[in-house]
Amino acid sequence: MSDSKFDENGIDPMGTHWLQYVAFAFSGFAIFTTWAFFFDYKFHNFILKIMRILDCSGFNCNGVY
Protein backbone atom coordinates (compact mmCIF):
# COMPACT_ATOMS: atom_id res chain seq x y z
CA MET A 1 0.00 0.00 0.00
CA SER A 2 2.95 2.35 0.37
CA ASP A 3 3.49 2.43 -3.42
CA SER A 4 0.23 4.30 -4.00
CA LYS A 5 0.01 6.90 -6.73
CA PHE A 6 -2.48 8.93 -4.67
CA ASP A 7 -1.35 11.92 -2.64
CA GLU A 8 -2.43 12.72 0.92
CA ASN A 9 -5.72 14.19 -0.38
CA GLY A 10 -6.58 11.04 -2.35
CA ILE A 11 -5.85 12.52 -5.79
CA ASP A 12 -3.79 10.67 -8.41
CA PRO A 13 -1.37 12.34 -10.88
CA MET A 14 -4.15 12.82 -13.47
CA GLY A 15 -6.25 14.77 -10.94
CA THR A 16 -8.86 12.10 -10.22
CA HIS A 17 -9.96 11.45 -6.65
CA TRP A 18 -10.12 7.80 -5.57
CA LEU A 19 -13.84 8.11 -4.79
CA GLN A 20 -14.45 8.97 -8.45
CA TYR A 21 -13.11 5.51 -9.35
CA VAL A 22 -15.43 3.94 -6.78
CA ALA A 23 -18.39 5.93 -8.13
CA PHE A 24 -17.58 4.82 -11.68
CA ALA A 25 -17.44 1.15 -10.65
CA PHE A 26 -20.68 1.46 -8.66
CA SER A 27 -22.43 3.16 -11.59
CA GLY A 28 -21.31 0.42 -13.97
CA PHE A 29 -22.57 -2.25 -11.58
CA ALA A 30 -25.91 -0.43 -11.16
CA ILE A 31 -26.37 -0.10 -14.93
CA PHE A 32 -25.59 -3.78 -15.48
CA THR A 33 -27.90 -5.02 -12.73
CA THR A 34 -30.73 -2.77 -13.95
CA TRP A 35 -30.31 -4.12 -17.48
CA ALA A 36 -30.17 -7.70 -16.20
CA PHE A 37 -33.27 -7.22 -14.05
CA PHE A 38 -35.38 -6.11 -17.01
CA PHE A 39 -33.90 -8.24 -19.82
CA ASP A 40 -32.69 -11.50 -18.23
CA TYR A 41 -35.49 -13.79 -17.07
CA LYS A 42 -33.34 -15.86 -14.69
CA PHE A 43 -31.78 -12.84 -13.02
CA HIS A 44 -35.21 -11.22 -12.66
CA ASN A 45 -36.57 -14.29 -10.88
CA PHE A 46 -33.43 -14.50 -8.74
CA ILE A 47 -33.94 -10.93 -7.51
CA LEU A 48 -37.63 -11.56 -6.88
CA LYS A 49 -36.76 -14.63 -4.77
CA ILE A 50 -34.33 -12.55 -2.72
CA MET A 51 -36.98 -9.86 -2.25
CA ARG A 52 -39.51 -12.48 -1.11
CA ILE A 53 -37.04 -13.92 1.39
CA LEU A 54 -36.28 -10.48 2.80
CA ASP A 55 -39.97 -9.56 2.87
CA CYS A 56 -41.01 -12.85 4.53
CA SER A 57 -38.30 -12.80 7.17
CA GLY A 58 -40.86 -12.34 9.90
CA PHE A 59 -42.54 -9.11 8.92
CA ASN A 60 -45.10 -9.06 6.06
CA CYS A 61 -45.42 -12.69 4.97
CA ASN A 62 -48.84 -13.63 6.45
CA GLY A 63 -48.42 -17.17 5.14
CA VAL A 64 -48.46 -16.09 1.50
CA TYR A 65 -45.09 -17.49 0.45
C-alpha positions as CSV (number, residue, x, y, z in Angstrom):
1,M,0.0,0.0,0.0
2,S,2.9,2.4,0.4
3,D,3.5,2.4,-3.4
4,S,0.2,4.3,-4.0
5,K,0.0,6.9,-6.7
6,F,-2.5,8.9,-4.7
7,D,-1.4,11.9,-2.6
8,E,-2.4,12.7,0.9
9,N,-5.7,14.2,-0.4
10,G,-6.6,11.0,-2.3
11,I,-5.9,12.5,-5.8
12,D,-3.8,10.7,-8.4
13,P,-1.4,12.3,-10.9
14,M,-4.2,12.8,-13.5
15,G,-6.2,14.8,-10.9
16,T,-8.9,12.1,-10.2
17,H,-10.0,11.4,-6.6
18,W,-10.1,7.8,-5.6
19,L,-13.8,8.1,-4.8
20,Q,-14.4,9.0,-8.5
21,Y,-13.1,5.5,-9.4
22,V,-15.4,3.9,-6.8
23,A,-18.4,5.9,-8.1
24,F,-17.6,4.8,-11.7
25,A,-17.4,1.2,-10.7
26,F,-20.7,1.5,-8.7
27,S,-22.4,3.2,-11.6
28,G,-21.3,0.4,-14.0
29,F,-22.6,-2.2,-11.6
30,A,-25.9,-0.4,-11.2
31,I,-26.4,-0.1,-14.9
32,F,-25.6,-3.8,-15.5
33,T,-27.9,-5.0,-12.7
34,T,-30.7,-2.8,-13.9
35,W,-30.3,-4.1,-17.5
36,A,-30.2,-7.7,-16.2
37,F,-33.3,-7.2,-14.0
38,F,-35.4,-6.1,-17.0
39,F,-33.9,-8.2,-19.8
40,D,-32.7,-11.5,-18.2
41,Y,-35.5,-13.8,-17.1
42,K,-33.3,-15.9,-14.7
43,F,-31.8,-12.8,-13.0
44,H,-35.2,-11.2,-12.7
45,N,-36.6,-14.3,-10.9
46,F,-33.4,-14.5,-8.7
47,I,-33.9,-10.9,-7.5
48,L,-37.6,-11.6,-6.9
49,K,-36.8,-14.6,-4.8
50,I,-34.3,-12.5,-2.7
51,M,-37.0,-9.9,-2.3
52,R,-39.5,-12.5,-1.1
53,I,-37.0,-13.9,1.4
54,L,-36.3,-10.5,2.8
55,D,-40.0,-9.6,2.9
56,C,-41.0,-12.8,4.5
57,S,-38.3,-12.8,7.2
58,G,-40.9,-12.3,9.9
59,F,-42.5,-9.1,8.9
60,N,-45.1,-9.1,6.1
61,C,-45.4,-12.7,5.0
62,N,-48.8,-13.6,6.4
63,G,-48.4,-17.2,5.1
64,V,-48.5,-16.1,1.5
65,Y,-45.1,-17.5,0.4
